[in-house]
């Protein structure tokens, strides 16, 4: 399955050598889709307002336990088509940022790690 290729620094579309919107293929496409799923705020996608993490309701402006953030991230990653299992490891957590790794297995059994 393909996905639109996003620049890793700006998280914006990339053009290929012919000036067309570039596509990402598996396995990178799935890793990018997982990263997009975690970056999506609940209600942000006008075509489907039911997808995304409830950052405004449960995370921003609050001090939630790390276990809640892990639970929210894993639940969101498991909604990505092709993802079978997921784990989240938080390496840094402060009042304004969180970073860590998402470790997931796709439907072919291939393990992948995505940093956030």
C-alpha positions as CSV (number, residue, x, y, z in Angstrom):
1,X,0.0,0.0,0.0
2,X,1.3,3.5,-0.9
3,X,1.0,6.7,1.0
4,X,1.8,10.3,0.2
5,X,5.5,10.9,1.0
6,X,6.1,13.5,3.7
7,X,9.2,15.5,4.3
8,X,10.6,14.3,7.7
9,X,11.5,17.8,8.9
10,X,8.5,19.9,7.7
11,X,5.9,17.0,7.6
12,X,4.8,18.3,4.3
13,X,4.3,16.8,0.8
14,X,7.4,16.1,-1.3
15,X,7.8,16.2,-5.0
16,X,9.4,13.5,-7.1
17,X,12.0,14.1,-9.9
18,X,9.2,14.8,-12.4
19,X,7.5,17.4,-10.2
20,X,4.6,15.1,-9.1
21,X,3.6,14.4,-5.5
22,X,5.9,11.6,-4.3
23,X,4.6,8.4,-2.9
24,X,6.0,6.2,-0.2
25,X,5.8,2.4,-0.5
26,X,5.8,-0.3,2.2
27,X,7.3,-0.7,4.7
28,X,8.1,3.1,5.0
29,X,4.5,4.0,4.1
30,X,3.1,2.1,7.1
31,X,5.6,3.6,9.5
32,X,4.7,7.1,8.2
33,X,1.0,6.3,8.5
34,X,1.6,5.3,12.2
35,X,3.4,8.5,12.8
36,X,0.6,10.5,11.2
37,X,-2.0,8.7,13.3
38,X,-0.2,9.8,16.5
39,X,0.1,13.4,15.3
40,X,-3.6,13.7,14.4
41,X,-5.7,15.6,17.0
42,X,-9.2,14.3,17.5
43,X,-11.6,16.3,15.3
44,X,-8.8,17.7,13.1
45,X,-9.7,15.8,10.0
46,X,-12.8,17.4,8.5
47,X,-13.6,14.2,6.5
48,X,-13.6,12.0,9.6
49,X,-13.7,13.9,12.9
50,X,-13.8,10.6,14.9
51,X,-10.1,9.8,14.3
52,X,-7.1,11.2,16.2
53,X,-5.9,11.4,19.8
54,X,-7.9,13.4,22.3
55,X,-5.0,15.8,23.0
56,X,-7.3,18.8,24.0
57,X,-9.6,16.7,26.2
58,X,-7.1,14.5,28.0
59,X,-3.5,15.8,27.5
60,X,-3.0,19.5,26.7
61,X,-3.2,21.8,29.8
62,X,-3.3,18.8,32.1
63,X,-0.7,16.6,33.7
64,X,-1.9,13.1,32.7
65,X,-0.1,10.0,33.9
66,X,2.3,8.6,31.4
67,X,0.3,5.4,31.4
68,X,-2.7,7.3,29.9
69,X,-0.6,8.8,27.1
70,X,0.8,5.4,26.3
71,X,-2.7,4.0,26.3
72,X,-4.0,6.7,23.9
73,X,-1.0,6.3,21.5
74,X,-1.3,2.5,21.4
75,X,-5.0,2.6,20.8
76,X,-4.5,5.1,17.9
77,X,-1.7,3.1,16.3
78,X,-3.9,0.0,16.4
79,X,-6.4,1.8,14.2
80,X,-3.9,2.0,11.3
81,X,-4.7,-0.7,8.7
82,X,-2.0,-3.3,8.6
83,X,-0.8,-2.8,12.2
84,X,-1.3,-5.9,14.3
85,X,0.5,-5.1,17.6
86,X,1.8,-1.9,19.1
87,X,3.8,-0.8,22.1
88,X,4.8,2.7,23.2
89,X,7.9,3.6,25.2
90,X,8.0,7.2,26.6
91,X,11.6,8.5,26.9
92,X,10.9,12.1,27.9
93,X,7.8,13.7,29.3
94,X,7.4,17.3,30.4
95,X,4.5,19.7,30.8
96,X,4.9,20.8,27.1
97,X,6.3,17.8,25.2
98,X,6.5,14.1,25.1
99,X,8.9,11.9,23.1
100,X,9.6,8.2,22.7
101,X,9.2,5.3,20.4
102,X,6.3,3.3,18.9
103,X,7.2,-0.3,18.3
104,X,4.7,-2.1,16.1
105,X,4.3,-5.3,14.1
106,X,2.6,-5.2,10.7
107,X,0.4,-7.9,9.2
108,X,3.4,-9.6,7.5
109,X,5.1,-10.0,11.0
110,X,7.7,-7.3,10.3
111,X,8.6,-5.3,13.4
112,X,9.1,-1.5,13.0
113,X,10.1,1.3,15.3
114,X,9.0,4.9,14.9
115,X,10.4,7.7,17.0
116,X,8.3,10.7,18.1
